[in-house]
């Protein structure tokens, strides 16, 4: 969410005044709400992607004696970062499946 959007949301709440400065705000509060909702949804998607990356990192760190070597081998076998992610995801699923 951009700082401009946050300032406009605060301005809307404070009747257009933030830090003593009058801001130009949308005359259509629905448009501002839609923009904010879209920004929050985008952030939620980004957070989920970051959580998945963090889970992969923690799994490699905790499950392998040499995670850097394992990651290098995965990258050599697959050749693409997204393929490495998929390979790690598959290994993670396999590790929790009895």
Buried (B, 14 or more C-beta within 10 A) or exposed (E): EEEEBEBBBBBBEEEBEBEEEEBEBBEEEEEBEEBBEEBEEEEEEEEEEEEBEEEBEEBBEEEEEEBEEBBEEBBEEBEEEEEBBEBBBEBBEEEEEE
